[in-house]
Amino acid sequence: MPTEKGIRDEWAVYRRLIGFARPYRRRLVVGALFCLLFAGSTTGLILAARRFFERVFNPLERDGAAVLAAAFGLILLGLLRGAGDYAGRYLIQWVGNRIVMDLRVAMFEHLQRLSLAFFTRRRTGELISRLSNDAALVEHAVAQVLTDIFKQPVVLLGAVAMLFWLNTRLAAAMIILFPLCLLPILLFGRRVRRAARQSQERLADVLSIAQEAISGARVVKAFGMEEYEADRFSRSAREVFRRIMQVARARAAIEPIIVELGIIGVALVLLYAWRTRMGVDRFFAFALALMLLYDPVKRLGGIHVTIQHSSAAAERIFEILDTPITVQEAPKAEVFNEPVREVRFEHVEFDYGEGPVLRDICLVVPAGRRVAIVGGSGAGKTTLVSLLPRFFDVTGGRIAVNGRDVRAFTLVSLRRAMALVTQETVLFNDTIARNIAYGDPSKPFEAIVEAARRAHADEFIRRLPQGYETVIGDRGVRLSGGERQRIAIARALLRDAPILILDEATSALDTESERLVQAALNELMSHRTVFVIAHRLSTIIGADEILVLDRGRLVEQGNHAELLARGGIYRRLYDLQFEP
């Protein structure tokens, strides 16, 4: 049985959920009024039906006009009931669907503001599941529960009042059956919530497996793992099915139990009518009121089950919304709009929470310098440059631009001063022109073409069927690796930022393309501050300064010739790459 604290927690989650309906309270109030119209006309139907039965089945009744009036009253009340049901249900479901839209937008906007550290700990499929499936469950809970809360209490009160008006003693006996209706609801409610949360978690696993297998289709096929991935997906899907059926069993058991209790009630009324020789009109009215009574009892009791089912989804949504934003702007952050004169790392340290990644990094980079960063895997190279645009915030020390902490500037203005080309080329399912102009769509088409030309991408772009208007598919799947990388470089060229961050920017290019793009990058690097991460040392031999990281520490620093002469880690890396 659910504990008192558990029930309070569920309603607390639901109250928070309903809080998203505040902007639409007028529409909700109008919908509630239509629900009241539905409830009132439903109760009125019992009175009209009794009058109609009394006149139709009374052999002494000869007033045809009265019978027609009673029939007309039934039809009118039926129309009012239908209008109230339609309008109330539509308006409240509108609010429910709008809440889901707002939740999805709020989740997505919040995800955009979270630091990269959050995404390193989460699976893409799990986040997509929360945006889609969890939100859909919440929609049902909000729309259905609000509809029942506004409609069913009035129907219930009207039916109870009608029962007592028709026969007080029999009505009191029927009311005793009410607690029995609550037993299956309380019995299965907790089971529904537990199974619902497990099914949502397993569904996230299914989506993650699908996302990995589809995005990694080339590797899956290359290693002949199609059957393995299909079996992994099938096992996870069966787990989802099993949990969903646990929910279905619990929910399906409630309906027949309550219906059977209703049938018992009707049978008792029949026995009572036989013993007391109750009139036909009173019997039909009492039976209608009794059947009308059990439906709101069932639905109001089902609110608990529905909330149990949806609270797991709502908790998963609020878990995202409650995730703290670790990279935030200072209350009085200023816009960075000045030339870059110097970038300084002052005793910088960083920790993902599992041990230090960077330790006591001290570095001064004057404007216009080209700094290369090398080191073994896991040395902290990418983390170091990711701290500059505040993808993460330092956990010790500070990074300063022109002598001021980067945390003193607005995020947008700070990042606008930087252009980034990553090792993993990230393109979007859009036209080539929009991919190049990503981040600054106001750039004229001529500037886009010029950036592509300098990145040596213009020639192959013009050979495509729609040229710069060609849609390149998800992650640029319709282009080769070298073509994708050159578009990413064109994007960085178009940004024309004073600071460039190149993370293996030429790794996907063939020798000829690399030579041409490197020449374009050299031209762009003039009078700009550049940070280059490179594994191929041939691409950074001409750097003004080379930093060698080892286990998060800056262990060597100097130009190519100086580091070779020193005979340390850089010399060892160089010999490994260039030994015959």
NORZIWO-V663110 format. One record per pair of residues at least 24 apart in sequence whose C-alpha atoms are under 8 Angstrom apart, sorted by sequence separation. I is the first residue (numbers start at 0). J is the second residue. D is the distance in whole Angstrom. If there is no record, write none. Layout:
i: {I,I}
j: {J,J}
d: {D,D}
This chain:
i: {106,208,265,341,342,484,47,48,264,265,340,341,357,388,499,47,340,356,357,388,456,481,482,103,205,339,480,481,103,261,480,481,499,501,503,44,261,388,456,497,498,499,500,501,502,503,205,455,456,497,498,499,500,501,502,503,103,204,205,454,481,485,492,496,497,498,499,500,501,502,503,44,102,261,454,498,43,44,202,456,201,202,451,454,41,99,201,431,432,451,454,40,41,99,257,431,432,453,40,201,202,359,430,431,536,99,201,430,431,451,454,40,41,99,430,431,450,453,40,98,198,199,257,429,430,431,450,536,198,429,430,535,37,38,96,198,428,429,447,450,36,37,95,254,349,428,429,450,36,37,95,198,349,350,427,428,37,197,198,348,349,427,428,37,95,96,347,348,349,427,428,447,36,37,95,195,347,348,426,427,428,446,35,94,194,195,347,348,426,427,33,34,93,194,346,347,425,426,33,34,92,346,347,424,425,33,91,92,194,195,345,346,347,435,34,194,344,345,434,435,33,34,344,345,434,437,33,34,91,191,250,344,345,435,436,32,91,191,343,344,431,435,439,30,31,190,342,343,434,438,30,342,343,426,436,455,29,30,88,191,342,435,436,30,87,190,191,341,342,343,424,30,31,340,341,342,424,455,29,30,188,339,340,341,426,454,455,187,339,425,454,27,187,326,424,453,26,27,326,26,326,454,133,187,326,453,454,27,132,325,420,26,420,183,184,183,23,128,420,419,183,335,418,20,128,129,332,333,334,335,418,20,125,128,332,333,334,127,180,331,332,333,336,418,126,180,329,332,335,418,20,125,128,328,329,334,335,418,19,124,125,127,328,329,334,417,124,180,328,329,416,417,418,419,420,421,422,124,125,179,328,335,415,416,417,418,419,420,421,422,19,124,125,328,416,417,418,419,420,421,422,124,417,419,420,421,123,124,176,420,422,122,124,124,123,176,173,169,34,38,42,192,196,37,38,41,191,195,199,35,39,195,31,34,35,38,39,42,188,189,192,196,34,38,42,165,180,184,188,191,192,195,196,384,180,184,187,191,192,195,31,35,39,185,189,192,193,31,177,181,184,185,188,192,165,180,184,188,381,162,17,161,16,162,161,162,159,158,158,158,159,158,155,154,155,154,155,154,155,152,151,151,384,151,152,147,151,147,148,381,147,380,147,369,367,144,339,367,368,369,370,372,338,339,367,368,369,370,371,372,373,366,367,368,369,370,371,372,373,374,144,366,367,368,369,370,371,372,373,366,367,369,371,365,364,140,140,371,380,140,379,378,379,371,378,379,137,370,371,373,378,379,136,137,369,370,371,372,373,374,375,377,378,369,370,371,372,373,374,375,378,137,368,369,370,371,372,373,374,136,137,368,370,372,134,133,134,133,133,134,129,133,1,0,0,129,130,1,129,1,0,339,360,361,357,358,359,360,356,357,358,356,357,374,355,110,106,109,113,114,109,113,114,112,113,114,106,113,102,106,112,105,56,53,52,53,52,50,49,52,49,49,49,116,48,46,45,45,45,115,116,114,115,114,13,10,9,13,16,9,12,13,9,12,12}
j: {130,232,289,365,366,508,72,73,289,290,365,366,382,413,524,73,366,382,383,414,482,507,508,130,232,366,507,508,131,289,508,509,527,529,531,73,290,417,485,526,527,528,529,530,531,532,235,485,486,527,528,529,530,531,532,533,134,235,236,485,512,516,523,527,528,529,530,531,532,533,534,76,134,293,486,530,76,77,235,489,235,236,485,488,76,134,236,466,467,486,489,76,77,135,293,467,468,489,77,238,239,396,467,468,573,137,239,468,469,489,492,79,80,138,469,470,489,492,80,138,238,239,297,469,470,471,490,576,239,470,471,576,79,80,138,240,470,471,489,492,79,80,138,297,392,471,472,493,80,81,139,242,393,394,471,472,82,242,243,393,394,472,473,83,141,142,393,394,395,473,474,493,83,84,142,242,394,395,473,474,475,493,83,142,242,243,395,396,474,475,82,83,142,243,395,396,474,475,83,84,142,396,397,474,475,84,142,143,245,246,396,397,398,486,86,246,396,397,486,487,86,87,397,398,487,490,87,88,145,245,304,398,399,489,490,87,146,246,398,399,486,490,494,86,87,246,398,399,490,494,87,399,400,483,493,512,87,88,146,249,400,493,494,89,146,249,250,400,401,402,483,90,91,400,401,402,484,515,90,91,249,400,401,402,487,515,516,249,401,487,516,90,250,389,487,516,90,91,390,91,391,519,199,253,392,519,520,94,199,392,487,94,488,252,253,253,94,199,491,491,256,408,491,94,202,203,406,407,408,409,492,95,200,203,407,408,409,203,256,407,408,409,412,494,203,257,406,409,412,495,98,203,206,406,407,412,413,496,98,203,204,206,407,408,413,496,204,260,408,409,496,497,498,499,500,501,502,205,206,260,409,416,496,497,498,499,500,501,502,503,101,206,207,410,498,499,500,501,502,503,504,207,500,502,503,504,207,208,260,504,506,207,209,210,210,264,264,268,146,150,154,304,308,150,151,154,304,308,312,149,153,309,146,149,150,153,154,157,303,304,307,311,150,154,158,281,296,300,304,307,308,311,312,500,297,301,304,308,309,312,149,153,157,303,307,310,311,150,296,300,303,304,307,311,285,300,304,308,502,285,141,285,141,288,288,289,288,288,289,291,292,292,291,291,292,292,295,295,296,295,295,296,530,298,299,295,299,298,299,532,299,532,302,524,524,302,497,525,526,527,528,530,497,498,526,527,528,529,530,531,532,526,527,528,529,530,531,532,533,534,305,527,528,529,530,531,532,533,534,528,529,531,533,528,528,305,306,539,548,309,548,548,549,542,549,550,309,542,543,545,550,551,309,310,542,543,544,545,546,547,548,550,551,543,544,545,546,547,548,549,552,312,543,544,545,546,547,548,549,312,313,544,546,548,312,312,313,313,315,316,312,316,185,185,186,315,316,188,316,189,189,528,552,553,550,551,552,553,550,551,552,551,552,569,551,319,316,319,323,324,320,324,325,324,325,326,319,326,316,320,326,320,280,279,279,280,280,280,280,283,281,283,284,351,284,284,284,287,288,390,391,390,391,391,306,306,306,310,313,307,310,313,310,313,314}
d: {7,6,7,4,7,7,7,7,8,8,6,5,8,7,8,6,5,8,7,6,7,5,8,6,6,6,6,5,8,8,7,7,7,8,7,6,7,7,6,8,6,6,6,6,6,6,6,7,7,5,5,5,5,5,5,5,7,7,6,6,8,8,7,8,6,6,6,6,6,7,7,6,7,6,7,8,7,7,8,8,7,7,8,6,7,6,8,8,5,7,5,6,8,7,8,5,6,7,7,7,6,8,7,6,7,7,5,5,6,5,8,6,6,6,5,6,5,8,5,7,8,8,7,8,4,7,7,8,5,5,6,8,7,7,6,8,6,6,8,6,7,4,5,8,8,6,7,5,7,7,7,5,5,6,8,5,7,7,6,6,5,7,5,4,5,8,7,6,6,6,6,7,5,6,5,7,8,5,8,5,7,7,8,7,5,7,5,6,5,7,8,6,8,7,7,4,6,6,5,6,5,5,6,8,8,7,6,8,6,6,6,7,7,6,8,6,8,5,8,7,6,5,6,6,8,7,5,8,7,7,8,5,8,6,6,7,6,5,6,7,8,4,7,7,6,8,7,5,7,8,4,6,6,8,7,8,8,7,6,6,5,7,8,8,7,7,8,6,6,7,7,5,8,8,5,8,6,7,8,6,8,7,6,7,7,8,6,5,6,8,5,7,7,7,7,8,6,6,8,8,7,6,7,8,6,6,8,7,8,8,6,7,6,8,6,6,7,8,7,6,7,6,5,7,7,8,8,6,6,7,8,8,8,5,5,5,6,8,8,8,5,6,7,6,8,6,7,5,5,7,6,4,7,7,6,6,6,6,6,6,7,8,8,8,8,5,7,7,7,8,5,6,6,6,6,6,5,8,7,8,6,8,7,6,5,5,5,5,5,5,8,5,6,7,6,6,6,6,6,7,6,4,7,8,8,6,6,7,8,6,7,6,8,6,8,8,6,8,7,6,6,8,8,7,7,7,7,6,7,7,7,8,8,6,6,6,7,6,7,8,5,5,5,5,6,7,7,6,5,6,5,7,7,7,7,7,8,6,7,8,6,7,8,8,7,7,8,8,8,6,7,8,6,6,7,8,7,8,7,6,7,8,8,6,7,7,8,5,7,6,7,5,8,7,6,7,6,7,7,7,5,8,7,7,8,8,7,7,7,7,7,7,8,8,7,6,7,7,8,8,8,7,7,8,4,7,6,6,6,6,6,7,4,5,5,5,5,5,6,8,8,6,4,6,6,6,6,7,6,5,7,7,7,7,8,6,6,6,7,6,7,6,8,6,5,7,6,6,8,7,5,5,6,8,5,6,6,6,6,5,8,7,5,5,5,5,5,5,5,7,8,7,6,7,6,6,6,6,6,7,6,8,7,7,7,5,8,7,7,7,8,7,7,6,6,7,8,8,6,6,7,8,7,8,8,6,7,6,7,4,5,5,6,8,8,8,7,8,8,7,6,5,6,7,7,6,7,7,8,6,8,8,8,8,8,5,5,8,5,8,7,7,5,7,7,7,6,7,7,6,7,6,7,6,7,8,7,7,7,7,7,8,6,7,7}
